[in-house]
């Protein structure tokens, strides 16, 4: 299982045109964040910080409950950490999703369900705000936004809370008792 390290470093790769994470030991992780989605500080070298490690733990705890293999869990966790730290502030794109009867007020790491006439899917909350939150899609198959656009696995999008339904109950780990 992947464990965060203070030796990891973020950098922007001009050839691949996206944010990368150097994991050491000749391992490089390519994020799903291209140039146009990044804040200015992402274009210089950045250490993997204590805040990054904390976000890693928060997201990893929730993502481990998903029915995906360990490699995809690590990939999604790193996508989430990268988006939380380096994604540009954006306006919500709530028009892609159906309104719900009451808005959910999510917390960081919450799982929420979003629907539209093309898709239904689960997202993890990365950056909760007062009325909207940055989320990442956790489904394996693309989430169709409309007839032409789709969100791939791990892709972030900002959505108003009145489109969200809490889905935490679907991903609770059952408590275990250790007996001897």
TISE-987796 format. One record per residue: chain; residue number from 0; x, y, z of N, C-alpha, C in turn. Coordinates in steps of 0.001 Angstrom, whole numbers, plus 500000, padded with zeros to 6 digits. Layout:
<vonus>
ch A; i NUM; neast X; nnorth Y; nup Z; caeast X; canorth Y; caup Z; ceast X; cnorth Y; cup Z
...
</vonus>
This chain:
<vonus>
ch A; i 0; neast 500840; nnorth 498816; nup 500000; caeast 500000; canorth 500000; caup 500000; ceast 500885; cnorth 501248; cup 500000
ch A; i 1; neast 500492; nnorth 502250; nup 499246; caeast 501238; canorth 503494; caup 499120; ceast 501142; cnorth 504304; cup 500409
ch A; i 2; neast 502282; nnorth 504783; nup 500886; caeast 502324; canorth 505613; caup 502095; ceast 502975; cnorth 506948; cup 501739
ch A; i 3; neast 502408; nnorth 508063; nup 502207; caeast 502985; canorth 509367; caup 501879; ceast 504388; cnorth 509529; cup 502458
ch A; i 4; neast 505196; nnorth 510331; nup 501778; caeast 506575; canorth 510556; caup 502206; ceast 506947; cnorth 512026; cup 502035
ch A; i 5; neast 507774; nnorth 512522; nup 502948; caeast 508241; canorth 513905; caup 502833; ceast 509314; cnorth 514045; cup 501746
ch A; i 6; neast 509668; nnorth 512957; nup 501114; caeast 510634; canorth 512990; caup 500012; ceast 509943; cnorth 513156; cup 498651
ch A; i 7; neast 508621; nnorth 513078; nup 498621; caeast 507880; canorth 513254; caup 497375; ceast 507917; cnorth 514726; cup 496964
ch A; i 8; neast 507876; nnorth 514974; nup 495655; caeast 507888; canorth 516341; caup 495132; ceast 506943; cnorth 516483; cup 493948
ch A; i 9; neast 506184; nnorth 517589; nup 493965; caeast 505300; canorth 517950; caup 492858; ceast 506093; cnorth 518787; cup 491859
ch A; i 10; neast 505819; nnorth 518619; nup 490576; caeast 506401; canorth 519484; caup 489557; ceast 505527; cnorth 519433; cup 488305
ch A; i 11; neast 505669; nnorth 520450; nup 487472; caeast 504923; canorth 520480; caup 486216; ceast 505829; cnorth 519974; cup 485104
ch A; i 12; neast 505362; nnorth 519011; nup 484336; caeast 506115; canorth 518448; caup 483219; ceast 505649; cnorth 519126; cup 481931
ch A; i 13; neast 506533; nnorth 519911; nup 481334; caeast 506185; canorth 520659; caup 480116; ceast 505863; cnorth 519726; cup 478945
ch A; i 14; neast 506594; nnorth 518623; nup 478809; caeast 506355; canorth 517710; caup 477686; ceast 504999; cnorth 517024; cup 477794
ch A; i 15; neast 504652; nnorth 516569; nup 478984; caeast 503365; canorth 515891; caup 479177; ceast 502242; cnorth 516891; cup 479428
ch A; i 16; neast 502619; nnorth 518144; nup 479713; caeast 501681; canorth 519245; caup 479947; ceast 500722; cnorth 518964; cup 481101
ch A; i 17; neast 501253; nnorth 518367; nup 482172; caeast 500424; canorth 518144; caup 483356; ceast 501286; cnorth 518075; cup 484619
ch A; i 18; neast 500614; nnorth 518150; nup 485742; caeast 501266; canorth 518082; caup 487044; ceast 501697; cnorth 516650; cup 487327
ch A; i 19; neast 502898; nnorth 516510; nup 487880; caeast 503462; canorth 515195; caup 488190; ceast 503855; cnorth 515160; cup 489664
ch A; i 20; neast 503977; nnorth 513948; nup 490200; caeast 504463; canorth 513748; caup 491564; ceast 505597; cnorth 512734; cup 491511
ch A; i 21; neast 506794; nnorth 513190; nup 491912; caeast 507956; canorth 512310; caup 491983; ceast 507884; cnorth 511558; cup 493302
ch A; i 22; neast 507688; nnorth 510237; nup 493225; caeast 507541; canorth 509393; caup 494409; ceast 508875; cnorth 508801; cup 494859
ch A; i 23; neast 509975; nnorth 509167; nup 494194; caeast 511278; canorth 508596; caup 494512; ceast 511425; cnorth 507215; cup 493899
ch A; i 24; neast 512612; nnorth 506653; nup 494046; caeast 512904; canorth 505315; caup 493521; ceast 512473; cnorth 505173; cup 492063
ch A; i 25; neast 512694; nnorth 506246; nup 491298; caeast 512389; canorth 506287; caup 489868; ceast 510920; cnorth 506036; cup 489545
ch A; i 26; neast 510040; nnorth 506377; nup 490483; caeast 508596; canorth 506267; caup 490243; ceast 508012; cnorth 507672; cup 490136
ch A; i 27; neast 507278; nnorth 507899; nup 489056; caeast 506633; canorth 509188; caup 488804; ceast 505143; cnorth 508939; cup 488620
ch A; i 28; neast 504327; nnorth 509772; nup 489278; caeast 502875; canorth 509689; caup 489120; ceast 502406; cnorth 510880; cup 488296
ch A; i 29; neast 501649; nnorth 510605; nup 487232; caeast 501092; canorth 511654; caup 486385; ceast 499671; cnorth 511945; cup 486833
ch A; i 30; neast 499404; nnorth 513186; nup 487243; caeast 498057; canorth 513548; caup 487671; ceast 497171; cnorth 513790; cup 486445
ch A; i 31; neast 495910; nnorth 514040; nup 486706; caeast 494954; canorth 514343; caup 485639; ceast 494713; cnorth 515850; cup 485516
ch A; i 32; neast 495638; nnorth 516655; nup 486042; caeast 495473; canorth 518112; caup 486008; ceast 496378; cnorth 518730; cup 484948
ch A; i 33; neast 495764; nnorth 519250; nup 483903; caeast 496512; canorth 519904; caup 482835; ceast 496755; cnorth 521374; cup 483194
ch A; i 34; neast 497557; nnorth 522027; nup 482384; caeast 497995; canorth 523409; caup 482622; ceast 496840; cnorth 524358; cup 482953
ch A; i 35; neast 495759; nnorth 524310; nup 482181; caeast 494680; canorth 525294; caup 482345; ceast 493925; cnorth 525148; cup 483670
ch A; i 36; neast 494078; nnorth 524003; nup 484353; caeast 493378; canorth 523770; caup 485621; ceast 494214; cnorth 524122; cup 486849
ch A; i 37; neast 495470; nnorth 524522; nup 486647; caeast 496400; canorth 524675; caup 487766; ceast 496596; cnorth 526116; cup 488223
ch A; i 38; neast 496776; nnorth 526271; nup 489533; caeast 497157; canorth 527566; caup 490097; ceast 498620; cnorth 527825; cup 489747
ch A; i 39; neast 499039; nnorth 529086; nup 489811; caeast 500386; canorth 529472; caup 489388; ceast 501508; cnorth 528750; cup 490125
ch A; i 40; neast 501340; nnorth 528495; nup 491417; caeast 502426; canorth 527870; caup 492185; ceast 502712; cnorth 526439; cup 491730
ch A; i 41; neast 501818; nnorth 525826; nup 490977; caeast 502025; canorth 524453; caup 490494; ceast 503129; cnorth 524372; cup 489441
ch A; i 42; neast 503538; nnorth 525509; nup 488896; caeast 504540; canorth 525504; caup 487830; ceast 505972; cnorth 525593; cup 488344
ch A; i 43; neast 506128; nnorth 525593; nup 489655; caeast 507459; canorth 525485; caup 490256; ceast 507481; cnorth 524209; cup 491092
ch A; i 44; neast 508668; nnorth 523788; nup 491486; caeast 508776; canorth 522569; caup 492291; ceast 508182; cnorth 522806; cup 493672
ch A; i 45; neast 507433; nnorth 521827; nup 494162; caeast 506780; canorth 521914; caup 495469; ceast 506971; cnorth 520609; cup 496221
ch A; i 46; neast 507306; nnorth 520723; nup 497488; caeast 507426; canorth 519530; caup 498325; ceast 506045; cnorth 518977; cup 498644
ch A; i 47; neast 505985; nnorth 517698; nup 498919; caeast 504774; canorth 517062; caup 499420; ceast 504710; cnorth 517424; cup 500904
ch A; i 48; neast 503740; nnorth 518240; nup 501280; caeast 503704; canorth 518841; caup 502614; ceast 502948; cnorth 517989; cup 503633
ch A; i 49; neast 502996; nnorth 518445; nup 504876; caeast 502219; canorth 517812; caup 505946; ceast 500730; cnorth 517903; cup 505617
ch A; i 50; neast 500291; nnorth 519037; nup 505066; caeast 498885; canorth 519181; caup 504656; ceast 498523; cnorth 518187; cup 503549
ch A; i 51; neast 499446; nnorth 517968; nup 502616; caeast 499216; canorth 516967; caup 501569; ceast 499066; cnorth 515582; cup 502189
ch A; i 52; neast 499940; nnorth 515265; nup 503143; caeast 499893; canorth 513952; caup 503806; ceast 498589; cnorth 513774; cup 504576
ch A; i 53; neast 498127; nnorth 514849; nup 505219; caeast 496865; canorth 514798; caup 505954; ceast 495694; cnorth 514558; cup 504996
ch A; i 54; neast 495690; nnorth 515280; nup 503864; caeast 494648; canorth 515084; caup 502851; ceast 494723; cnorth 513661; cup 502295
ch A; i 55; neast 495929; nnorth 513179; nup 502068; caeast 496123; canorth 511804; caup 501587; ceast 495440; cnorth 510818; cup 502527
ch A; i 56; neast 495661; nnorth 510977; nup 503829; caeast 495068; canorth 510060; caup 504810; ceast 493541; cnorth 510166; cup 504808
ch A; i 57; neast 493029; nnorth 511394; nup 504783; caeast 491573; canorth 511609; caup 504773; ceast 490928; cnorth 510913; cup 503578
ch A; i 58; neast 491459; nnorth 511182; nup 502384; caeast 490874; canorth 510604; caup 501175; ceast 491090; cnorth 509093; cup 501120
ch A; i 59; neast 492282; nnorth 508644; nup 501501; caeast 492597; canorth 507217; caup 501426; ceast 491677; cnorth 506389; cup 502323
ch A; i 60; neast 491367; nnorth 506901; nup 503512; caeast 490458; canorth 506182; caup 504416; ceast 489105; cnorth 505952; cup 503758
ch A; i 61; neast 488603; nnorth 506952; nup 503063; caeast 487291; canorth 506841; caup 502405; ceast 487374; cnorth 505997; cup 501137
ch A; i 62; neast 488432; nnorth 506165; nup 500380; caeast 488588; canorth 505478; caup 499096; ceast 488804; cnorth 503981; cup 499287
ch A; i 63; neast 489399; nnorth 503586; nup 500401; caeast 489606; canorth 502151; caup 500669; ceast 488287; cnorth 501385; cup 500742
ch A; i 64; neast 487191; nnorth 502085; nup 500992; caeast 485866; canorth 501441; caup 501062; ceast 485267; cnorth 501187; cup 499678
ch A; i 65; neast 485864; nnorth 501756; nup 498639; caeast 485348; canorth 501572; caup 497280; ceast 485747; cnorth 500206; cup 496735
ch A; i 66; neast 484916; nnorth 499686; nup 495862; caeast 485173; canorth 498382; caup 495259; ceast 486066; cnorth 498539; cup 494025
ch A; i 67; neast 487303; nnorth 499000; nup 494266; caeast 488305; canorth 499116; caup 493204; ceast 489613; cnorth 498560; cup 493749
ch A; i 68; neast 490505; nnorth 498138; nup 492851; caeast 491745; canorth 497519; caup 493321; ceast 492674; cnorth 498547; cup 493977
ch A; i 69; neast 493678; nnorth 498037; nup 494656; caeast 494587; canorth 498875; caup 495439; ceast 495308; cnorth 499920; cup 494589
ch A; i 70; neast 495651; nnorth 499578; nup 493353; caeast 496346; canorth 500519; caup 492473; ceast 495435; cnorth 501677; cup 492082
ch A; i 71; neast 494179; nnorth 501375; nup 491788; caeast 493229; canorth 502434; caup 491450; ceast 492922; cnorth 503292; cup 492678
ch A; i 72; neast 492906; nnorth 502680; nup 493865; caeast 492708; canorth 503440; caup 495099; ceast 493841; cnorth 504448; cup 495281
ch A; i 73; neast 495079; nnorth 504009; nup 495077; caeast 496234; canorth 504905; caup 495209; ceast 496167; cnorth 506015; cup 494167
ch A; i 74; neast 495814; nnorth 505656; nup 492937; caeast 495688; canorth 506636; caup 491860; ceast 494647; cnorth 507696; cup 492212
ch A; i 75; neast 493475; nnorth 507263; nup 492651; caeast 492407; canorth 508190; caup 493002; ceast 492805; cnorth 509068; cup 494183
ch A; i 76; neast 493451; nnorth 508489; nup 495172; caeast 493891; canorth 509261; caup 496337; ceast 494844; cnorth 510372; cup 495906
ch A; i 77; neast 495804; nnorth 510062; nup 495052; caeast 496760; canorth 511080; caup 494597; ceast 496093; cnorth 512115; cup 493697
ch A; i 78; neast 495133; nnorth 511708; nup 492864; caeast 494363; canorth 512678; caup 492080; ceast 493678; cnorth 513676; cup 493015
ch A; i 79; neast 493089; nnorth 513161; nup 494090; caeast 492357; canorth 514004; caup 495038; ceast 493285; cnorth 514990; cup 495741
ch A; i 80; neast 494433; nnorth 514513; nup 496195; caeast 495398; canorth 515388; caup 496877; ceast 495874; cnorth 516482; cup 495923
ch A; i 81; neast 496186; nnorth 516112; nup 494689; caeast 496646; canorth 517089; caup 493698; ceast 495579; cnorth 518150; cup 493434
ch A; i 82; neast 494331; nnorth 517720; nup 493266; caeast 493245; canorth 518668; caup 492988; ceast 493008; cnorth 519599; cup 494171
ch A; i 83; neast 493033; nnorth 519061; nup 495381; caeast 492817; canorth 519898; caup 496565; ceast 493871; cnorth 521004; cup 496644
ch A; i 84; neast 495113; nnorth 520663; nup 496366; caeast 496190; canorth 521632; caup 496531; ceast 496388; cnorth 522549; cup 495328
ch A; i 85; neast 496226; nnorth 522031; nup 494114; caeast 496662; canorth 522785; caup 492938; ceast 495561; cnorth 523155; cup 491940
ch A; i 86; neast 494322; nnorth 522699; nup 492147; caeast 493250; canorth 523024; caup 491191; ceast 492882; cnorth 524495; cup 491317
ch A; i 87; neast 492768; nnorth 525176; nup 490179; caeast 492350; canorth 526579; caup 490151; ceast 490953; cnorth 526728; cup 490728
ch A; i 88; neast 490678; nnorth 527842; nup 491400; caeast 489287; canorth 528107; caup 491794; ceast 488437; cnorth 528241; cup 490523
ch A; i 89; neast 487304; nnorth 527587; nup 490520; caeast 486423; canorth 527601; caup 489348; ceast 484982; cnorth 527817; cup 489787
ch A; i 90; neast 484150; nnorth 528173; nup 488837; caeast 482717; canorth 528299; caup 489092; ceast 482081; cnorth 526907; cup 489043
ch A; i 91; neast 481005; nnorth 526709; nup 489808; caeast 480312; canorth 525416; caup 489752; ceast 479742; cnorth 525145; cup 488360
ch A; i 92; neast 479688; nnorth 523881; nup 488013; caeast 479084; canorth 523445; caup 486746; ceast 477864; cnorth 522590; cup 487058
ch A; i 93; neast 476991; nnorth 523155; nup 487871; caeast 475846; canorth 522410; caup 488401; ceast 474793; cnorth 522093; cup 487360
ch A; i 94; neast 474772; nnorth 522815; nup 486244; caeast 473748; canorth 522579; caup 485232; ceast 473822; cnorth 521170; cup 484644
ch A; i 95; neast 474946; nnorth 520480; nup 484847; caeast 475068; canorth 519103; caup 484361; ceast 474322; cnorth 518099; cup 485240
ch A; i 96; neast 473883; nnorth 518532; nup 486431; caeast 473330; canorth 517600; caup 487407; ceast 471909; cnorth 517975; cup 487800
ch A; i 97; neast 471126; nnorth 516967; nup 488182; caeast 469749; canorth 517180; caup 488620; ceast 469724; cnorth 517802; cup 490007
ch A; i 98; neast 468777; nnorth 518734; nup 490209; caeast 468574; canorth 519316; caup 491539; ceast 467936; cnorth 518269; cup 492447
ch A; i 99; neast 468299; nnorth 518312; nup 493717; caeast 467735; canorth 517410; caup 494725; ceast 466824; cnorth 518235; cup 495628
ch A; i 100; neast 465960; nnorth 517578; nup 496369; caeast 464976; canorth 518312; caup 497169; ceast 465623; cnorth 519129; cup 498292
ch A; i 101; neast 466678; nnorth 518629; nup 498905; caeast 467356; canorth 519432; caup 499926; ceast 468855; cnorth 519308; cup 499727
ch A; i 102; neast 469537; nnorth 520421; nup 499873; caeast 470975; canorth 520434; caup 499653; ceast 471732; cnorth 519777; cup 500796
ch A; i 103; neast 472655; nnorth 518943; nup 500457; caeast 473529; canorth 518293; caup 501434; ceast 474673; cnorth 519253; cup 501746
ch A; i 104; neast 475056; nnorth 519367; nup 503012; caeast 476204; canorth 520196; caup 503386; ceast 477377; cnorth 519269; cup 503675
ch A; i 105; neast 478180; nnorth 518984; nup 502654; caeast 479225; canorth 517973; caup 502792; ceast 480454; cnorth 518475; cup 503544
ch A; i 106; neast 481218; nnorth 517511; nup 504017; caeast 482517; canorth 517771; caup 504633; ceast 483579; cnorth 517126; cup 503754
ch A; i 107; neast 484819; nnorth 517552; nup 503930; caeast 485921; canorth 516974; caup 503169; ceast 485960; cnorth 515460; cup 503363
ch A; i 108; neast 486050; nnorth 514728; nup 502260; caeast 486102; canorth 513271; caup 502313; ceast 484750; cnorth 512595; cup 502222
ch A; i 109; neast 483659; nnorth 513360; nup 502300; caeast 482322; canorth 512763; caup 502169; ceast 482126; cnorth 512199; cup 500765
ch A; i 110; neast 481330; nnorth 511151; nup 500698; caeast 480900; canorth 510601; caup 499415; ceast 479505; cnorth 511145; cup 499134
ch A; i 111; neast 479306; nnorth 511634; nup 497910; caeast 478006; canorth 512166; caup 497514; ceast 477596; cnorth 511554; cup 496180
ch A; i 112; neast 476297; nnorth 511485; nup 495974; caeast 475753; canorth 510959; caup 494724; ceast 475236; cnorth 512130; cup 493892
ch A; i 113; neast 475570; nnorth 512131; nup 492611; caeast 475086; canorth 513121; caup 491663; ceast 474438; cnorth 512379; cup 490501
ch A; i 114; neast 473351; nnorth 512947; nup 489985; caeast 472636; canorth 512299; caup 488887; ceast 472282; cnorth 513312; cup 487803
ch A; i 115; neast 472038; nnorth 512786; nup 486620; caeast 471432; canorth 513540; caup 485533; ceast 470717; cnorth 512531; cup 484643
ch A; i 116; neast 470186; nnorth 512955; nup 483527; caeast 469405; canorth 512019; caup 482711; ceast 470276; cnorth 510975; cup 482014
ch A; i 117; neast 471602; nnorth 511179; nup 482009; caeast 472513; canorth 510250; caup 481352; ceast 473226; cnorth 509304; cup 482316
ch A; i 118; neast 473451; nnorth 509760; nup 483548; caeast 474296; canorth 509001; caup 484479; ceast 473884; cnorth 509207; cup 485921
ch A; i 119; neast 474375; nnorth 508308; nup 486747; caeast 474291; canorth 508434; caup 488199; ceast 475636; cnorth 507965; cup 488721
ch A; i 120; neast 476237; nnorth 508738; nup 489632; caeast 477557; canorth 508344; caup 490103; ceast 477895; cnorth 508901; cup 491461
ch A; i 121; neast 478974; nnorth 508367; nup 492013; caeast 479459; canorth 508771; caup 493326; ceast 480711; cnorth 509626; cup 493152
ch A; i 122; neast 480799; nnorth 510667; nup 493982; caeast 481912; canorth 511607; caup 493964; ceast 482423; cnorth 511766; cup 495392
ch A; i 123; neast 483718; nnorth 512059; nup 495533; caeast 484286; canorth 512350; caup 496843; ceast 484506; cnorth 513857; cup 496934
ch A; i 124; neast 484130; nnorth 514447; nup 498070; caeast 484254; canorth 515889; caup 498273; ceast 485699; cnorth 516213; cup 498646
ch A; i 125; neast 486303; nnorth 517127; nup 497872; caeast 487694; canorth 517512; caup 498097; ceast 487809; cnorth 518824; cup 498851
ch A; i 126; neast 487009; nnorth 519788; nup 498450; caeast 487063; canorth 521119; caup 499041; ceast 485652; cnorth 521641; cup 499240
ch A; i 127; neast 485093; nnorth 521445; nup 500441; caeast 483735; canorth 521943; caup 500668; ceast 483724; cnorth 523458; cup 500828
ch A; i 128; neast 482710; nnorth 524080; nup 500245; caeast 482514; canorth 525512; caup 500399; ceast 481154; cnorth 525770; cup 501015
ch A; i 129; neast 480755; nnorth 527040; nup 501079; caeast 479463; canorth 527391; caup 501683; ceast 478285; cnorth 526857; cup 500872
ch A; i 130; neast 478358; nnorth 527008; nup 499551; caeast 477225; canorth 526602; caup 498710; ceast 477601; cnorth 525588; cup 497637
ch A; i 131; neast 478894; nnorth 525391; nup 497425; caeast 479353; canorth 524433; caup 496415; ceast 480662; cnorth 523796; cup 496872
ch A; i 132; neast 481001; nnorth 522677; nup 496248; caeast 482219; canorth 521953; caup 496627; ceast 482916; cnorth 521390; cup 495404
ch A; i 133; neast 484250; nnorth 521355; nup 495487; caeast 485042; canorth 520660; caup 494480; ceast 485002; cnorth 519177; cup 494821
ch A; i 134; neast 484630; nnorth 518354; nup 493844; caeast 484484; canorth 516905; caup 494037; ceast 485266; cnorth 516188; cup 492948
ch A; i 135; neast 485559; nnorth 514913; nup 493181; caeast 486188; canorth 514073; caup 492158; ceast 485322; cnorth 512839; cup 491938
ch A; i 136; neast 485160; nnorth 512474; nup 490686; caeast 484353; canorth 511315; caup 490309; ceast 485106; cnorth 510033; cup 490650
ch A; i 137; neast 484442; nnorth 509098; nup 491349; caeast 485104; canorth 507869; caup 491795; ceast 484697; cnorth 506630; cup 490994
ch A; i 138; neast 483801; nnorth 506779; nup 490027; caeast 483350; canorth 505632; caup 489244; ceast 484368; cnorth 505176; cup 488213
ch A; i 139; neast 484335; nnorth 503892; nup 487889; caeast 485246; canorth 503315; caup 486894; ceast 484838; cnorth 503686; cup 485466
ch A; i 140; neast 483537; nnorth 503705; nup 485206; caeast 483047; canorth 504082; caup 483880; ceast 482851; cnorth 505590; cup 483837
ch A; i 141; neast 482976; nnorth 506175; nup 482657; caeast 482790; canorth 507618; caup 482535; ceast 481401; cnorth 508036; cup 482996
ch A; i 142; neast 481322; nnorth 509223; nup 483604; caeast 480051; canorth 509824; caup 483987; ceast 479664; cnorth 510762; cup 482850
ch A; i 143; neast 478572; nnorth 510446; nup 482158; caeast 478129; canorth 511285; caup 481050; ceast 477482; cnorth 512555; cup 481589
ch A; i 144; neast 478020; nnorth 513695; nup 481184; caeast 477476; canorth 514980; caup 481623; ceast 476344; cnorth 515427; cup 480711
ch A; i 145; neast 476531; nnorth 515213; nup 479422; caeast 475512; canorth 515525; caup 478422; ceast 475785; cnorth 514626; cup 477217
ch A; i 146; neast 475233; nnorth 514939; nup 476088; caeast 475440; canorth 514106; caup 474915; ceast 476862; cnorth 514095; cup 474383
ch A; i 147; neast 477679; nnorth 515088; nup 474774; caeast 479033; canorth 515218; caup 474229; ceast 480153; cnorth 515117; cup 475253
ch A; i 148; neast 479887; nnorth 515459; nup 476496; caeast 480942; canorth 515531; caup 477510; ceast 480795; cnorth 514423; cup 478541
ch A; i 149; neast 481952; nnorth 513965; nup 479043; caeast 481951; canorth 512931; caup 480080; ceast 483093; cnorth 513184; cup 481055
ch A; i 150; neast 482898; nnorth 512778; nup 482291; caeast 483948; canorth 512853; caup 483310; ceast 484592; cnorth 511482; cup 483451
ch A; i 151; neast 485909; nnorth 511402; nup 483296; caeast 486587; canorth 510129; caup 483544; ceast 486870; cnorth 509943; cup 485039
ch A; i 152; neast 487296; nnorth 508765; nup 485396; caeast 487688; canorth 508404; caup 486756; ceast 488639; cnorth 509454; cup 487334
ch A; i 153; neast 488305; nnorth 509948; nup 488537; caeast 489181; canorth 510874; caup 489248; ceast 489109; cnorth 512322; cup 488826
ch A; i 154; neast 488317; nnorth 512642; nup 487826; caeast 488264; canorth 514015; caup 487316; ceast 487506; cnorth 514922; cup 488282
ch A; i 155; neast 488091; nnorth 516074; nup 488638; caeast 487391; canorth 516995; caup 489542; ceast 486383; cnorth 517883; cup 488812
ch A; i 156; neast 485351; nnorth 518276; nup 489561; caeast 484336; canorth 519209; caup 489071; ceast 483719; cnorth 519892; cup 490289
ch A; i 157; neast 483383; nnorth 521168; nup 490141; caeast 482750; canorth 521896; caup 491241; ceast 481239; cnorth 521887; cup 491035
ch A; i 158; neast 480506; nnorth 521599; nup 492126; caeast 479055; canorth 521421; caup 492039; ceast 478372; cnorth 522082; cup 493235
ch A; i 159; neast 477213; nnorth 522694; nup 492989; caeast 476408; canorth 523282; caup 494062; ceast 475867; cnorth 522174; cup 494964
ch A; i 160; neast 475724; nnorth 522477; nup 496243; caeast 475260; canorth 521484; caup 497219; ceast 473832; cnorth 521019; cup 496967
ch A; i 161; neast 473015; nnorth 521858; nup 496321; caeast 471623; canorth 521449; caup 496088; ceast 471498; cnorth 520347; cup 495033
ch A; i 162; neast 472619; nnorth 519923; nup 494473; caeast 472636; canorth 518809; caup 493518; ceast 473085; cnorth 517499; cup 494177
ch A; i 163; neast 473558; nnorth 517585; nup 495420; caeast 474190; canorth 516440; caup 496088; ceast 473250; cnorth 515695; cup 497025
ch A; i 164; neast 473441; nnorth 514386; nup 497062; caeast 472780; canorth 513527; caup 498040; ceast 473896; cnorth 512784; cup 498771
ch A; i 165; neast 473841; nnorth 512778; nup 500088; caeast 474859; canorth 512093; caup 500883; ceast 474880; cnorth 510602; cup 500534
ch A; i 166; neast 476080; nnorth 510069; nup 500311; caeast 476229; canorth 508644; caup 499989; ceast 477186; cnorth 507951; cup 500956
ch A; i 167; neast 477506; nnorth 508604; nup 502073; caeast 478452; canorth 508017; caup 503035; ceast 478004; cnorth 506647; cup 503523
ch A; i 168; neast 476702; nnorth 506492; nup 503724; caeast 476179; canorth 505231; caup 504262; ceast 476453; cnorth 504039; cup 503342
ch A; i 169; neast 476708; nnorth 504291; nup 502078; caeast 476993; canorth 503211; caup 501136; ceast 478424; cnorth 502688; cup 501253
ch A; i 170; neast 479268; nnorth 503443; nup 501960; caeast 480694; canorth 503113; caup 502001; ceast 481251; cnorth 503056; cup 503415
ch A; i 171; neast 480461; nnorth 502582; nup 504343; caeast 480919; canorth 502461; caup 505727; ceast 481608; cnorth 501123; cup 505915
ch A; i 172; neast 482755; nnorth 501166; nup 506569; caeast 483433; canorth 499915; caup 506916; ceast 482802; cnorth 499382; cup 508193
ch A; i 173; neast 482495; nnorth 498116; nup 508194; caeast 481917; canorth 497495; caup 509387; ceast 482994; cnorth 497378; cup 510460
ch A; i 174; neast 482647; nnorth 497720; nup 511709; caeast 483641; canorth 497585; caup 512776; ceast 483994; cnorth 496113; cup 512982
ch A; i 175; neast 485266; nnorth 495875; nup 513285; caeast 485720; canorth 494507; caup 513521; ceast 486249; cnorth 494395; cup 514941
ch A; i 176; neast 485978; nnorth 493277; nup 515555; caeast 486510; canorth 493006; caup 516892; ceast 487645; cnorth 492007; cup 516757
ch A; i 177; neast 488746; nnorth 492310; nup 517387; caeast 489881; canorth 491394; caup 517383; ceast 489707; cnorth 490439; cup 518553
ch A; i 178; neast 489634; nnorth 489171; nup 518260; caeast 489469; canorth 488172; caup 519321; ceast 490629; cnorth 487194; cup 519280
ch A; i 179; neast 490934; nnorth 486663; nup 520435; caeast 492082; canorth 485759; caup 520490; ceast 491694; cnorth 484348; cup 520847
</vonus>
